[in-house]
Amino acid sequence: MSELQRPVVRPRRLRSSAAMRELVAETTLRPAQLVLPMFVREGADEPVPIGSMPGVVQHSRDSLRRAAVEATEAGLRGVMLFGVPESKDPEGFGATDPDGILNVAIADVAAEVGDALVVMGDLCLDEFTDHGHCGVLDADGRVDNDATLARYAEMARAQAAAGAAMVGPSGMMDGQVAVIRAALDEAGHTDTGILAYSAKYASAFYGPFREAVDSSLSGDRRTYQQDGRNARESIREVLLDIEEGADVVMVKPALAYLDVLRRVADTAGELGVPTAAYNISGEYSMLEAAAANGWIDREPAILETLTSIRRAGADIILTYWAVEAARLLR
């Protein structure tokens, strides 16, 4: 190559060493940006492995407390708790029972770690209803939006009383954030935040999660969760939730909706509201299965996956790899 043909601009200069790549990296991934979802099973004496989610368990109350301490020590700053009750009923009364498994688990973790972790509770009825839907049903078997809101208000008060610093309404009912905010404020829980599952899609990637919570669902949730073909409506949902009092908005799933995540992060960011994304069970299990078969290099793939979610705009990532990723980062 002659002198005249030599490139003057050489982007590779900024990739020449690990130190150089770190110096100019556009996207950061830190343990404090990660939230660990955890399941706690009523009546369990020891952790119960979840077959479709290798490495993830349904905790006992004791192992949940230990896992919360481990998460804190790894540098995480949040956990999201899901309850797996021994019995269910049509209205999910276990969700609002102060002695129900989710509420006692919130109290356990809050007592164990104090303010070192933001203790969040999943605010949805699906784990507690015998039909597996996220709300109560009407006479025709459809989810009754407004009757469900009344149950969500009770659930929010129960979780806040148990010690939740933030509640995560995930049922995609119209008006849920406004009702929950009013219920919390009227009960004196004005400091309890709302992480709103604002853009939650009816996805094929939730399968392993349904094993994790022993879901009773038959049919689907397409009448209330979003249609995966639509992106504009996610912005409408996000703006409604922010207007109703959401402190953080979230996109779920993450990987199949990175374009939506980017739109949501831009919209919410202009209003000063953080955006979260949920790296869900199916996304986790696919990577774990590929790694188990020797098809991909597992640890770099985990960090690449989480970095892609950050790069798309997430300020906070809920992921089952949170503790492991934090250790890899540190």
C-alpha positions in Angstrom: 0.0 0.0 0.0 1.4 3.4 -1.0 1.7 6.3 1.4 -1.2 8.0 -0.2 -3.4 5.0 0.4 -2.7 4.6 4.1 -5.7 5.5 6.3 -5.4 8.7 8.2 -8.3 7.9 10.5 -7.7 4.7 12.5 -10.6 3.8 14.9 -8.6 0.8 16.0 -6.3 3.1 18.0 -9.1 3.3 20.6 -9.2 -0.5 20.8 -5.5 -1.1 21.1 -5.4 -2.3 24.8 -7.8 -3.2 27.6 -6.9 0.0 29.4 -7.7 2.1 26.2 -11.0 0.2 25.7 -12.0 0.9 29.3 -11.0 4.6 29.0 -13.3 5.2 26.1 -16.2 2.8 26.9 -19.6 4.5 26.2 -21.7 2.2 28.3 -21.0 1.2 31.9 -22.4 -1.8 33.8 -22.2 -1.6 37.6 -23.4 -4.0 40.3 -25.5 -1.2 41.8 -27.6 -1.0 38.6 -28.7 -4.7 39.0 -31.7 -6.0 40.8 -32.1 -9.7 41.8 -35.5 -11.3 41.4 -36.1 -14.0 44.1 -38.8 -16.5 44.7 -39.8 -17.7 48.2 -41.9 -20.8 48.7 -44.3 -21.1 51.6 -43.6 -24.1 53.8 -40.2 -24.9 52.2 -37.5 -26.0 54.6 -34.7 -25.7 52.0 -34.3 -24.2 48.6 -36.2 -26.0 45.8 -34.4 -26.0 42.4 -36.4 -24.7 39.4 -35.8 -27.2 36.6 -36.2 -24.8 33.7 -33.9 -22.1 35.3 -30.6 -23.8 36.2 -29.1 -22.2 39.2 -32.3 -20.4 40.3 -34.4 -21.7 43.3 -37.6 -21.2 45.2 -36.1 -20.1 48.5 -37.1 -21.0 52.0 -37.5 -18.0 54.3 -34.1 -18.8 55.8 -32.3 -19.2 52.5 -34.0 -16.0 51.2 -32.5 -14.0 54.1 -29.1 -15.5 53.4 -29.4 -14.7 49.7 -30.4 -11.1 50.5 -27.2 -10.7 52.5 -25.2 -12.2 49.7 -26.7 -9.8 47.2 -25.8 -6.9 49.5 -22.3 -8.1 49.8 -22.0 -8.5 46.0 -22.8 -4.8 45.6 -26.4 -5.0 44.5 -28.8 -2.4 45.6 -32.2 -4.0 45.0 -34.1 -7.3 45.1 -37.6 -8.1 43.8 -39.5 -10.7 45.7 -42.2 -13.1 44.4 -44.2 -15.4 46.7 -45.2 -19.0 46.0 -48.1 -19.9 48.3 -49.3 -23.3 49.4 -52.9 -22.6 48.6 -54.7 -20.3 46.1 -58.2 -18.9 45.6 -60.2 -17.0 43.0 -59.3 -13.5 44.4 -55.7 -14.3 45.6 -56.3 -13.4 49.3 -52.9 -14.7 50.1 -51.5 -11.6 48.5 -53.1 -9.3 51.1 -52.8 -11.5 54.1 -50.2 -10.0 56.5 -49.1 -13.5 57.2 -49.0 -14.5 53.6 -45.7 -15.8 52.2 -44.8 -12.7 50.2 -45.6 -10.2 52.9 -43.6 -12.2 55.6 -40.7 -12.5 53.1 -40.7 -8.8 52.5 -40.5 -8.3 56.3 -37.8 -10.9 56.6 -35.6 -9.3 54.0 -36.2 -5.8 55.2 -35.3 -6.8 58.8 -32.2 -8.6 57.5 -30.6 -6.0 55.3 -32.3 -2.7 56.3 -31.6 0.1 53.9 -28.7 -1.6 52.3 -31.0 -3.0 49.6 -34.2 -1.6 48.1 -36.6 -4.3 48.9 -39.3 -4.6 46.2 -42.4 -6.7 46.1 -44.1 -8.0 43.0 -47.6 -6.4 43.1 -49.7 -8.9 41.2 -52.3 -11.5 42.0 -51.2 -14.2 39.5 -49.1 -16.2 42.0 -52.1 -16.3 44.4 -55.1 -16.9 42.1 -56.3 -20.4 41.3 -56.9 -19.4 37.7 -53.5 -17.8 37.4 -54.6 -14.5 36.0 -53.3 -11.2 37.3 -56.7 -10.0 38.5 -60.1 -11.2 39.7 -62.5 -12.5 37.1 -66.0 -11.4 36.2 -69.0 -13.6 35.6 -67.8 -14.2 32.0 -64.4 -15.3 33.1 -62.6 -12.1 31.9 -60.3 -10.1 34.1 -62.3 -7.3 35.7 -60.0 -4.3 35.6 -61.7 -2.1 38.2 -62.4 -4.9 40.7 -58.7 -5.9 40.3 -57.6 -2.3 41.2 -59.3 -2.6 44.6 -57.3 -5.7 45.3 -54.1 -4.0 44.1 -54.7 -1.2 46.6 -55.0 -3.7 49.4 -51.9 -5.5 48.2 -49.9 -2.3 48.1 -50.8 -1.4 51.6 -49.9 -4.9 52.8 -46.5 -4.8 51.2 -45.7 -1.3 52.4 -46.7 -2.3 55.9 -44.4 -5.3 55.7 -41.5 -3.0 54.8 -41.3 -2.8 51.1 -39.4 0.3 49.9 -40.9 -0.1 46.5 -43.9 -2.0 45.0 -43.9 -3.4 41.4 -47.4 -3.5 39.9 -47.0 -5.9 37.0 -50.6 -6.7 36.1 -51.1 -4.1 33.3 -54.5 -3.0 34.6 -55.6 0.4 33.4 -55.2 3.0 36.2 -53.2 0.7 38.5 -50.5 3.2 39.3 -53.0 6.0 40.3 -54.9 3.7 42.6 -51.8 2.3 44.2 -50.3 5.7 44.8 -53.5 6.9 46.4 -53.8 3.8 48.6 -50.2 4.2 49.7 -50.5 7.9 50.5 -53.8 7.5 52.3 -52.2 4.8 54.5 -49.3 7.1 55.3 -46.8 5.2 53.1 -45.8 8.3 51.2 -42.1 7.2 50.9 -42.9 3.9 49.3 -42.0 4.0 45.7 -43.7 2.5 42.6 -41.7 0.6 40.0 -44.4 0.4 37.3 -44.3 -2.5 34.8 -45.4 0.1 32.2 -44.6 -1.7 28.9 -45.2 -5.4 29.7 -45.8 -7.6 26.6 -47.6 -10.8 26.2 -44.5 -12.9 25.5 -43.6 -16.4 24.7 -40.5 -16.0 26.9 -42.2 -16.2 30.3 -42.5 -20.0 30.4 -39.7 -20.8 32.9 -41.1 -18.1 35.3 -44.5 -19.9 35.3 -42.7 -22.9 36.7 -40.9 -20.8 39.2 -44.2 -19.5 40.7 -46.2 -22.7 40.2 -48.5 -20.8 37.9 -52.1 -22.1 37.6 -52.7 -20.2 34.3 -54.6 -21.7 31.4 -55.1 -19.6 28.3 -53.2 -16.3 27.9 -53.0 -12.7 29.1 -53.4 -11.0 25.7 -56.4 -8.9 26.8 -54.3 -7.0 29.3 -50.6 -7.4 28.4 -49.3 -5.6 25.3 -49.2 -6.9 21.8 -45.6 -7.6 20.7 -46.3 -6.0 17.3 -46.8 -2.6 18.8 -44.3 0.0 20.0 -46.1 3.3 20.0 -48.6 2.1 22.7 -45.7 1.5 25.1 -45.1 5.3 25.1 -48.7 5.9 25.8 -48.6 3.5 28.7 -45.4 5.0 30.1 -46.7 8.5 30.0 -49.9 7.5 31.7 -48.0 5.7 34.5 -45.7 8.7 35.0 -48.7 11.0 35.1 -50.3 8.7 37.7 -47.2 8.8 40.0 -44.8 6.1 38.9 -41.3 6.6 40.3 -39.6 4.2 37.8 -41.0 2.7 34.6 -40.1 -0.7 33.2 -40.0 -2.6 29.9 -40.6 -6.4 30.1 -39.2 -8.5 28.4 -35.8 -6.9 27.6 -34.0 -8.6 24.8 -36.9 -8.9 22.3 -37.9 -5.3 23.0 -34.7 -3.4 23.0 -36.1 -1.0 20.4 -39.1 -0.3 22.8 -36.6 0.1 25.7 -34.8 2.8 23.7 -38.0 4.7 23.0 -39.1 4.4 26.6 -35.8 5.5 28.1 -35.7 8.5 25.8 -39.3 9.5 26.8 -39.0 8.9 30.5 -35.5 10.4 30.6 -36.8 13.7 29.3 -39.2 13.7 32.3 -36.5 12.8 34.8 -37.9 9.3 35.4 -35.5 6.3 35.5 -36.2 3.3 33.2 -35.8 -0.3 34.2 -35.8 -3.5 32.1 -36.5 -7.1 33.1 -34.1 -9.7 31.6 -36.7 -12.4 32.0 -36.7 -16.1 32.6 -36.8 -17.3 29.0 -33.9 -15.1 28.1 -32.0 -16.4 31.1 -32.8 -20.1 30.3 -31.9 -19.8 26.6 -28.4 -18.6 27.4 -27.9 -21.1 30.1 -29.0 -24.0 27.8 -26.7 -22.8 25.0 -23.8 -22.6 27.5 -24.5 -26.0 28.9 -24.3 -27.4 25.4 -20.9 -25.7 24.8 -22.4 -23.5 22.1 -21.4 -20.2 23.7 -18.9 -18.9 26.2 -21.2 -18.4 29.2 -19.7 -15.6 31.3 -18.8 -13.2 28.5 -22.3 -13.9 27.0 -23.9 -12.9 30.3 -22.1 -9.6 30.5 -22.7 -8.9 26.8 -26.4 -9.5 27.3 -26.6 -7.2 30.3 -24.5 -4.5 28.6 -26.8 -4.6 25.5 -29.8 -3.8 27.8 -27.8 -0.9 29.4 -26.8 0.3 26.0 -30.4 0.4 24.9 -31.2 2.7 27.7 -32.0 0.8 30.9 -30.9 2.6 34.1 -31.8 -0.5 36.2 -31.8 -4.2 35.1 -33.7 -7.0 36.8 -31.8 -10.2 36.1 -31.4 -13.6 37.6 -27.6 -13.2 37.0 -27.4 -10.2 39.2 -25.1 -11.6 41.9 -22.9 -13.5 39.5 -22.6 -10.5 37.1 -21.7 -8.3 40.0 -18.9 -10.6 41.0 -17.7 -10.7 37.4 -17.7 -7.0 37.2 -15.9 -6.5 40.5 
